[in-house]
Amino acid sequence: MTLAPTARCRELVLAGRRAEAEAVVAELVARQFDMVVRRASINADWTSLNSVNGAVEADDGRRYFFKFHQEEGEEATVREYYRGEVLQRAGLPVDMPVEVSREPGSQILLYAFRRERPLADICLDLERAGDDARARKIVALQEDLDRRVGRVYVETLHAADAAQAAAEPVHQLFHHRLWTPPDNERLAGRVARFYAHAAVRLPRIELSWHEFSDLRWQVNGVGYRHTLGELFAESLARLDPARLGVAAVTGHGDAHNANVWVEDRDRDSRLVLFDPAFAGEHLPALLADVKATFHNIFAHPLWLYHPAQAEPRFHVEVALDQGRLIVEHDWALTPLREAFLRAKVDLVWRPLLAALRARGWLPDAWQRIVRCALFCCPTLVMNLRAGVGQGVAAGRSPALSALSFALAVMAGSEPDGGASDPFRRFVAAISPAAEDRGIRGR
């Protein structure tokens, strides 16, 4: 079977065959845009887990930044990529590409070349340096963007019909990673590729995936209601596009901070969205900001994207006791991520959920839908097992694997009884009833 150009390129990058991958990009750009390409170079980008980006130089000397997103099975599940114009019409700050190819398997964007850095890189530098003054400026910029995003969600909230909602490419980030066409009722997709037939190595423990996915969890003394197997099965059901309700909004869909430029100017600094691979006018409202929330906040510090650097930072202990995996850890959000969380709660989630409730469109199971989507963010974006991964995310240790799965369970499953954790506090804070109870994001 001949791979599509974007799939071939990403396969070569993962194999470390960068020069060959760059040749594929050059050929793709030349063909799709009728351009004479002098050279293409691919960035070593720690955030590019399912995408490739870099620079292209045309024969006339013009330089472009390119990016494409590549998903397995996209030809069967995605109708149209890259609709940045819908974000521009809605009033969101978005960097519009100069050239677009939307053809699945050959989808790619060309932007005018920028020297600005993505917000994700700047945030990582700030946390490593402890630069509080610079962090306050970044938090203010993030708050301004979240305020605008939240306003657009509320202003564009509408009832989408089933066909419109199902056609949105954002499902490629959630439901479509859980199954393989045409059978959408059986777990497969990345669950099968990453986990189903592999051993799971934890400190002093090795289990088959079947054994591991059936375990109950106790994390920092708190019991959780779901096994990993139950969370994947529930996510397949609850994130089915046909079961997400009618409420839809206009949004980016994948606005993690690697898809945000920082235009740092003395009088007019701002954040600008780019790479609208999953943008749309009919995004299921409850999914619209999940990726940005998880990957800008809960994926940090370091454990998801930089496990080797997280290894000496966190203390993780693991024990197995009568079908229950007991994990103790000292992971916590940094002050920067706590500030981002407050902005998400106050400026995005609470206004959106209040508007959904006011229109009678908030599903009774909205908390489970949001939690299932949060759970899918780490577990389906990369393989959390020890010793696998790509780029800087490769080589996750058994201890960091245990921490990673524990945080995924915390995202997807409610704690037993009245126990609290960061995810329960988040869900409580965004509830439409939270304002009445005086709860804020913290």
C-alpha positions as CSV (number, residue, x, y, z in Angstrom):
1,M,0.0,0.0,0.0
2,T,1.4,3.4,-1.0
3,L,1.3,6.0,1.8
4,A,-0.1,9.4,1.2
5,P,2.6,12.2,1.2
6,T,1.8,13.5,4.7
7,A,1.8,10.0,6.2
8,R,5.0,9.1,4.4
9,C,6.7,12.2,5.6
10,R,5.7,11.7,9.2
11,E,6.8,8.0,9.1
12,L,10.2,9.2,7.8
13,V,10.5,11.8,10.6
14,L,9.7,9.2,13.2
15,A,12.3,6.9,11.8
16,G,14.9,9.6,12.0
17,R,15.2,9.9,8.2
18,R,14.9,13.7,8.1
19,A,16.5,14.4,4.8
20,E,14.1,12.0,3.0
21,A,11.2,13.5,4.8
22,E,12.3,17.0,3.7
23,A,12.4,15.8,0.2
24,V,8.8,14.6,0.5
25,V,7.7,18.0,1.8
26,A,9.5,19.8,-1.0
27,E,7.8,17.6,-3.6
28,L,4.4,18.0,-1.9
29,V,4.6,21.8,-1.8
30,A,5.8,22.0,-5.4
31,R,3.0,19.8,-6.7
32,Q,0.1,21.3,-4.6
33,F,1.0,24.9,-5.2
34,D,2.8,24.8,-8.5
35,M,5.9,26.2,-6.9
36,V,9.6,25.7,-7.6
37,V,11.0,24.7,-4.2
38,R,14.7,25.2,-3.5
39,R,14.7,23.5,-0.2
40,A,12.6,22.4,2.7
41,S,13.6,22.0,6.3
42,I,11.7,20.2,9.2
43,N,11.8,21.6,12.7
44,A,12.7,19.4,15.7
45,D,9.5,20.4,17.5
46,W,8.6,18.8,20.9
47,T,4.9,19.6,20.5
48,S,4.6,18.1,17.0
49,L,3.3,14.7,18.1
50,N,0.8,14.3,15.2
51,S,2.1,17.0,12.8
52,V,5.1,18.2,11.0
53,N,6.3,21.8,10.6
54,G,9.3,23.7,9.2
55,A,10.4,26.1,6.5
56,V,10.2,26.1,2.8
57,E,12.3,28.3,0.5
58,A,11.0,28.9,-3.0
59,D,13.3,29.4,-6.0
60,D,12.5,33.1,-6.1
61,G,13.9,33.5,-2.5
62,R,10.6,33.7,-0.7
63,R,10.4,31.8,2.6
64,Y,7.3,30.1,4.1
65,F,6.5,28.4,7.4
66,F,4.7,25.1,6.7
67,K,2.6,22.8,8.9
68,F,0.4,19.8,8.3
69,H,-1.4,17.5,10.6
70,Q,-1.5,13.8,9.8
71,E,-3.9,11.2,11.3
72,E,-4.2,7.5,10.4
73,G,-7.5,6.8,8.6
74,E,-8.2,10.4,7.9
75,E,-9.2,9.8,4.3
76,A,-12.2,7.8,5.6
77,T,-13.2,10.2,8.4
78,V,-12.3,13.8,7.5
79,R,-14.1,15.7,4.8
80,E,-12.3,19.1,5.1
81,Y,-9.3,20.4,6.9
82,Y,-8.0,23.9,7.6
83,R,-10.9,26.4,7.7
84,G,-9.2,29.3,9.2
85,E,-11.6,31.7,7.5
86,V,-14.4,30.7,9.9
87,L,-12.2,31.9,12.8
88,Q,-11.5,35.1,11.0
89,R,-15.1,35.8,10.3
90,A,-15.9,35.1,14.0
91,G,-13.5,37.8,15.1
92,L,-10.7,35.6,16.5
93,P,-7.1,36.6,16.0
94,V,-5.8,34.0,13.4
95,D,-2.8,33.9,11.2
96,M,-4.2,33.2,7.7
97,P,-2.1,31.0,5.4
98,V,-1.0,32.2,2.0
99,E,-1.5,28.8,0.5
100,V,-3.8,25.9,1.6
101,S,-4.1,22.3,0.4
102,R,-7.1,20.6,2.1
103,E,-6.9,17.3,0.3
104,P,-6.7,14.5,2.8
105,G,-3.3,12.9,2.6
106,S,-1.8,16.0,1.0
107,Q,-3.1,18.6,3.4
108,I,-0.6,21.3,4.2
109,L,-0.5,25.0,5.0
110,L,2.0,27.6,3.9
111,Y,2.3,30.8,6.0
112,A,4.4,33.9,5.5
113,F,7.6,33.1,7.4
114,R,7.6,34.4,11.0
115,R,10.3,34.9,13.6
116,E,7.9,34.9,16.5
117,R,7.8,31.8,18.7
118,P,4.9,29.6,19.7
119,L,3.5,30.2,23.1
120,A,4.2,26.6,24.2
121,D,8.0,27.2,23.8
122,I,7.8,30.5,25.7
123,C,5.8,29.0,28.6
124,L,8.3,26.1,28.9
125,D,11.2,28.6,29.1
126,L,9.4,30.7,31.7
127,E,8.8,27.7,34.0
128,R,12.4,26.6,33.7
129,A,13.7,30.1,34.4
130,G,11.2,31.1,37.1
131,D,10.7,34.4,35.3
132,D,7.6,35.7,37.2
133,A,7.6,39.2,35.6
134,R,7.5,37.8,32.1
135,A,5.0,35.2,33.2
136,R,2.5,37.9,34.3
137,K,2.6,39.4,30.9
138,I,2.0,36.0,29.2
139,V,-0.9,35.3,31.6
140,A,-2.5,38.7,30.7
141,L,-2.2,37.8,27.0
142,Q,-3.7,34.4,27.6
143,E,-6.6,35.9,29.5
144,D,-7.2,38.3,26.6
145,L,-7.3,35.4,24.2
146,D,-9.5,33.3,26.4
147,R,-11.9,36.2,26.9
148,R,-12.3,36.5,23.1
149,V,-12.6,32.8,22.6
150,G,-15.3,32.5,25.3
151,R,-17.2,35.4,23.8
152,V,-17.1,33.8,20.4
153,Y,-18.4,30.5,21.8
154,V,-21.4,32.2,23.4
155,E,-22.1,34.4,20.4
156,T,-21.9,31.5,17.9
157,L,-23.8,29.0,20.0
158,H,-26.4,27.3,17.9
159,A,-28.2,24.0,17.2
160,A,-26.4,22.0,14.5
161,D,-28.0,19.2,12.6
162,A,-26.5,15.7,12.9
163,A,-24.8,15.8,9.5
164,Q,-23.1,19.2,10.2
165,A,-21.9,18.0,13.6
166,A,-20.6,14.6,12.4
167,A,-18.7,16.3,9.5
168,E,-16.5,18.4,11.8
169,P,-12.8,17.3,11.7
170,V,-12.5,17.8,15.5
171,H,-13.8,14.3,16.0
172,Q,-10.5,13.1,14.5
173,L,-8.9,14.1,17.9
174,F,-11.4,12.1,20.0
175,H,-13.8,9.5,18.7
176,H,-12.0,8.7,15.5
177,R,-8.9,7.7,17.5
178,L,-10.9,5.1,19.4
179,W,-12.1,3.0,16.4
180,T,-11.2,1.9,13.0
181,P,-13.7,2.4,10.1
182,P,-16.2,1.1,9.3
183,D,-16.8,-0.5,12.8
184,N,-17.5,2.4,15.1
185,E,-18.9,0.3,17.9
186,R,-15.7,-1.6,18.9
187,L,-12.6,-0.2,20.5
188,A,-9.7,-0.2,18.0
189,G,-7.7,2.7,16.5
190,R,-5.0,4.0,18.7
191,V,-6.2,2.0,21.7
192,A,-5.2,-1.1,19.7
193,R,-2.0,0.3,18.3
194,F,-0.7,1.8,21.5
195,Y,-1.9,-0.6,24.2
196,A,-4.0,-3.6,23.5
197,H,-1.4,-6.2,22.6
198,A,1.5,-4.9,24.7
199,A,3.0,-5.3,28.1
200,V,2.8,-2.4,30.6
201,R,6.0,-1.9,32.7
202,L,5.7,-0.1,36.1
203,P,8.3,0.1,38.8
204,R,8.9,-3.6,39.9
205,I,5.6,-4.6,38.1
206,E,4.9,-5.9,34.6
207,L,1.4,-6.7,33.4
208,S,-0.4,-7.5,30.2
209,W,-2.7,-4.7,28.9
210,H,-5.7,-6.9,29.8
211,E,-4.5,-7.2,33.4
212,F,-3.6,-3.5,33.6
213,S,-6.7,-2.1,32.1
214,D,-8.9,-4.1,34.5
215,L,-7.2,-2.6,37.7
216,R,-8.9,-0.2,40.0
217,W,-6.9,2.8,41.0
218,Q,-5.9,4.5,44.2
219,V,-3.9,7.7,43.7
220,N,-2.5,9.7,46.6
221,G,-4.9,7.9,49.0
222,V,-8.0,8.5,46.9
223,G,-9.9,5.7,45.2
224,Y,-11.3,6.2,41.6
225,R,-14.4,4.7,40.2
226,H,-13.2,3.6,36.8
227,T,-10.7,1.2,35.3
228,L,-8.8,2.2,32.2
229,G,-10.7,-0.3,30.2
230,E,-14.0,1.2,31.4
231,L,-12.8,4.7,30.5
232,F,-11.9,3.8,27.0
233,A,-15.2,2.0,26.4
234,E,-17.2,4.9,27.9
235,S,-15.3,7.4,25.8
236,L,-16.1,5.4,22.6
237,A,-19.8,5.6,23.5
238,R,-20.0,9.2,24.9
239,L,-17.9,10.9,22.3
240,D,-19.7,9.4,19.4
241,P,-20.7,12.5,17.3
242,A,-24.3,11.3,17.2
243,R,-24.5,11.4,21.0
244,L,-23.0,14.8,21.8
245,G,-26.2,16.8,21.5
246,V,-27.2,19.7,19.2
247,A,-25.2,22.5,20.8
248,A,-22.4,23.7,18.5
249,V,-20.0,26.7,18.3
250,T,-17.3,28.2,16.1
251,G,-13.8,27.5,17.3
252,H,-10.3,26.4,16.6
253,G,-10.8,22.9,18.2
254,D,-7.0,22.3,18.8
255,A,-5.8,25.6,20.3
256,H,-3.0,24.2,22.4
257,N,-0.2,26.7,22.8
258,A,2.0,25.2,20.1
259,N,-0.7,26.5,17.7
260,V,-0.5,30.1,19.1
261,W,2.0,32.7,18.1
262,V,3.2,35.3,20.6
263,E,3.3,38.7,18.8
264,D,5.4,40.5,21.4
265,R,5.3,44.2,20.7
266,D,5.7,47.2,23.0
267,R,2.2,48.6,22.5
268,D,0.3,45.8,20.8
269,S,1.3,42.4,22.1
270,R,-1.2,39.7,21.5
271,L,-1.6,35.9,20.9
272,V,-2.5,34.7,17.4
273,L,-4.0,31.3,16.5
274,F,-2.6,29.3,13.6
275,D,-2.9,25.8,12.2
276,P,-6.7,25.5,12.2
277,A,-6.6,21.9,11.1
278,F,-9.8,21.2,13.2
279,A,-11.5,24.5,13.0
280,G,-15.2,24.6,12.3
281,E,-18.5,26.4,12.6
282,H,-20.3,23.4,14.1
283,L,-17.9,22.1,16.8
284,P,-19.7,20.2,19.5
285,A,-19.8,22.8,22.3
286,L,-18.5,20.5,25.0
287,L,-15.5,19.5,22.9
288,A,-14.5,22.9,21.6
289,D,-12.0,23.8,24.3
290,V,-11.0,20.4,25.8
291,K,-7.7,20.2,23.9
292,A,-6.6,23.7,24.9
293,T,-7.6,23.1,28.5
294,F,-5.8,19.8,28.9
295,H,-2.7,20.4,26.8
296,N,-2.0,24.0,28.0
297,I,-2.7,23.2,31.7
298,F,-2.9,19.7,32.9
299,A,-0.2,18.3,30.6
300,H,2.4,20.3,32.5
301,P,4.9,20.5,34.0
302,L,6.9,18.2,31.8
303,W,5.3,14.8,32.4
304,L,3.5,14.4,29.1
305,Y,5.9,16.1,26.6
306,H,9.3,15.8,28.4
307,P,9.2,12.6,30.5
308,A,13.0,12.4,30.8
309,Q,13.1,15.8,32.3
310,A,10.2,15.0,34.6
311,E,11.8,11.9,35.9
312,P,14.1,13.6,38.5
313,R,11.4,16.2,39.3
314,F,8.7,13.9,40.6
315,H,8.6,11.2,43.2
316,V,6.4,8.3,42.2
317,E,5.7,5.1,44.2
318,V,3.6,2.2,42.9
319,A,2.2,-0.9,44.5
320,L,-0.3,-3.6,43.5
321,D,-2.7,-4.9,46.0
322,Q,-5.6,-7.3,45.3
323,G,-6.6,-5.8,41.9
324,R,-5.9,-2.2,42.9
325,L,-3.0,-0.2,41.6
326,I,-1.8,2.2,44.3
327,V,0.1,5.3,43.1
328,E,1.7,8.0,45.2
329,H,3.1,11.1,43.5
330,D,4.0,14.7,44.1
331,W,2.9,16.2,40.7
332,A,1.2,19.6,40.9
333,L,0.5,22.4,38.5
334,T,2.9,25.3,38.4
335,P,1.8,28.9,39.2
336,L,1.7,29.6,35.5
337,R,-0.6,26.7,34.7
338,E,-2.8,27.6,37.7
339,A,-3.2,31.1,36.3
340,F,-4.1,29.6,32.9
341,L,-6.6,27.3,34.6
342,R,-8.4,30.3,36.4
343,A,-8.7,32.0,33.0
344,K,-10.1,29.0,31.3
345,V,-12.7,28.5,34.1
346,D,-13.8,32.1,34.4
347,L,-13.6,33.3,30.8
348,V,-14.3,30.2,28.7
349,W,-16.0,27.3,30.4
350,R,-18.3,29.0,32.8
351,P,-19.8,31.4,30.3
352,L,-20.2,28.6,27.7
353,L,-21.9,26.1,30.1
354,A,-24.1,28.8,31.5
355,A,-25.3,29.6,28.0
356,L,-25.9,25.9,27.3
357,R,-28.0,25.6,30.4
358,A,-30.0,28.7,29.6
359,R,-31.0,27.3,26.2
360,G,-31.7,23.8,27.6
361,W,-28.9,22.3,25.7
362,L,-26.6,21.1,28.5
363,P,-26.8,17.3,28.6
364,D,-27.4,15.6,31.9
365,A,-24.1,13.7,31.4
366,W,-22.1,16.8,30.5
367,Q,-19.5,16.1,33.2
368,R,-18.9,12.6,31.9
369,I,-18.6,13.9,28.3
370,V,-16.0,16.5,29.4
371,R,-14.1,14.0,31.5
372,C,-14.0,11.4,28.8
373,A,-12.6,13.9,26.4
374,L,-10.0,15.1,28.9
375,F,-9.0,11.4,29.4
376,C,-8.5,10.9,25.7
377,C,-6.1,13.9,25.4
378,P,-3.0,12.2,27.0
379,T,-3.9,8.5,26.3
380,L,-4.5,9.0,22.6
381,V,-2.1,11.7,21.7
382,M,0.9,9.5,22.5
383,N,1.7,6.1,23.9
384,L,2.0,6.3,27.7
385,R,3.7,2.9,28.1
386,A,7.3,2.9,29.3
387,G,10.0,2.9,26.7
388,V,8.0,4.1,23.8
389,G,7.2,7.4,22.2
390,Q,8.8,9.9,19.8
391,G,11.2,12.8,19.9
392,V,11.7,14.3,23.4
393,A,8.7,12.3,24.5
394,A,10.5,9.0,23.9
395,G,11.8,6.8,26.7
396,R,9.1,7.3,29.3
397,S,10.3,5.4,32.4
398,P,8.2,2.9,34.3
399,A,7.7,5.5,37.1
400,L,6.7,8.2,34.6
401,S,4.4,5.8,32.8
402,A,2.6,5.1,36.1
403,L,2.3,8.8,36.8
404,S,1.0,9.4,33.3
405,F,-1.7,6.8,33.5
406,A,-2.6,7.9,37.0
407,L,-3.2,11.5,35.8
408,A,-5.2,10.2,32.9
409,V,-7.4,8.2,35.3
410,M,-7.8,11.3,37.5
411,A,-8.9,13.3,34.4
412,G,-11.5,10.7,33.4
413,S,-12.8,9.3,36.7
414,E,-14.4,10.9,39.7
415,P,-12.8,10.2,43.1
416,D,-14.7,8.1,45.5
417,G,-16.9,9.8,48.1
418,G,-16.1,13.5,48.8
419,A,-12.4,13.3,48.0
420,S,-11.0,16.1,45.9
421,D,-8.3,16.4,43.3
422,P,-7.4,19.0,40.6
423,F,-9.8,17.6,38.1
424,R,-12.8,17.4,40.5
425,R,-12.1,21.0,41.5
426,F,-12.0,22.0,37.8
427,V,-15.3,20.3,37.0
428,A,-17.0,21.8,40.1
429,A,-15.7,25.3,39.2
430,I,-17.1,25.2,35.7
431,S,-20.5,23.9,36.7
432,P,-23.4,26.3,35.9
433,A,-24.3,26.1,39.5
434,A,-20.8,27.1,40.7
435,E,-21.5,30.8,40.8
436,D,-24.4,30.3,43.1
437,R,-22.2,28.3,45.5
438,G,-19.4,30.8,45.3
439,I,-17.0,28.3,43.7
440,R,-14.1,29.6,41.5
441,G,-11.4,28.0,39.6
442,R,-8.5,27.2,41.9
